[in-house]
Amino acid sequence: MKELLTYLGWKKLVSATLVAIGVVVAIAGAVRTGSVLIAVGAAIYTAVQYSRSDTKRKIELILPLFIALLLFVVALTLPHAK
């Protein structure tokens, strides 16, 4: 288990866990909560991946963060979401 944490990094593991929990919660019926968890997990994963990258192109950070932000905004504006 220590090797997995070292290889992936605990931040990537946390983001993957948030996305997995978000998918399960969304399937269970709480779409808004699931979407927020997926958006936060995707944003964390993008930031970690960008910080570890050797080449730093801004579009590799801005576009995925923008998509995660849009998912977050859509989740908050859903009418009658449970």
C-alpha positions as CSV (number, residue, x, y, z in Angstrom):
1,M,0.0,0.0,0.0
2,K,2.9,2.4,0.7
3,E,4.3,1.8,-2.7
4,L,0.9,2.7,-4.3
5,L,0.8,5.9,-2.2
6,T,4.3,6.8,-3.2
7,Y,3.7,6.0,-6.9
8,L,0.4,7.8,-7.3
9,G,0.7,10.4,-4.6
10,W,-1.9,10.9,-1.9
11,K,-3.4,13.9,-3.7
12,K,-4.2,11.9,-6.8
13,L,-5.6,9.1,-4.6
14,V,-7.8,11.6,-2.8
15,S,-9.1,13.1,-6.1
16,A,-9.8,9.6,-7.6
17,T,-11.7,8.7,-4.4
18,L,-13.7,11.9,-4.6
19,V,-14.6,11.2,-8.2
20,A,-15.6,7.5,-7.4
21,I,-17.7,8.6,-4.4
22,G,-19.3,11.3,-6.6
23,V,-20.3,8.8,-9.2
24,V,-21.8,6.4,-6.6
25,V,-23.7,9.3,-4.9
26,A,-25.0,10.5,-8.3
27,I,-26.2,7.1,-9.2
28,A,-27.9,6.7,-5.8
29,G,-30.0,9.8,-6.5
30,A,-28.2,12.8,-5.1
31,V,-27.1,14.3,-8.5
32,R,-26.1,17.7,-7.2
33,T,-23.9,16.3,-4.5
34,G,-22.4,13.8,-6.9
35,S,-21.6,16.4,-9.5
36,V,-20.0,18.7,-6.9
37,L,-17.8,15.8,-5.7
38,I,-16.8,14.9,-9.3
39,A,-16.0,18.6,-10.1
40,V,-13.8,19.0,-7.0
41,G,-12.0,15.7,-7.6
42,A,-11.4,16.6,-11.3
43,A,-10.0,20.0,-10.3
44,I,-7.6,18.4,-7.7
45,Y,-6.5,15.8,-10.2
46,T,-5.8,18.4,-12.9
47,A,-3.8,20.6,-10.6
48,V,-1.7,17.7,-9.4
49,Q,-1.1,16.4,-12.9
50,Y,-0.1,19.9,-14.1
51,S,2.3,20.4,-11.2
52,R,4.0,17.1,-12.0
53,S,4.3,17.7,-15.7
54,D,7.6,18.6,-17.3
55,T,6.1,20.8,-20.0
56,K,4.0,23.6,-18.7
57,R,1.4,24.7,-21.3
58,K,-1.3,26.8,-19.8
59,I,-4.1,25.2,-21.8
60,E,-3.4,21.9,-20.1
61,L,-4.4,23.5,-16.8
62,I,-7.0,26.1,-17.9
63,L,-9.3,23.9,-20.0
64,P,-9.8,21.0,-17.6
65,L,-10.2,23.4,-14.7
66,F,-12.8,25.4,-16.7
67,I,-14.7,22.1,-17.5
68,A,-14.7,21.2,-13.8
69,L,-15.9,24.7,-12.9
70,L,-18.7,24.5,-15.4
71,L,-19.7,21.1,-14.0
72,F,-19.8,22.7,-10.5
73,V,-21.9,25.7,-11.8
74,V,-24.3,23.4,-13.6
75,A,-24.7,21.2,-10.4
76,L,-25.6,24.3,-8.4
77,T,-28.1,25.5,-10.9
78,L,-30.0,22.2,-11.4
79,P,-33.7,22.8,-10.7
80,H,-35.2,20.4,-8.2
81,A,-32.1,18.3,-7.8
82,K,-32.1,15.8,-5.0
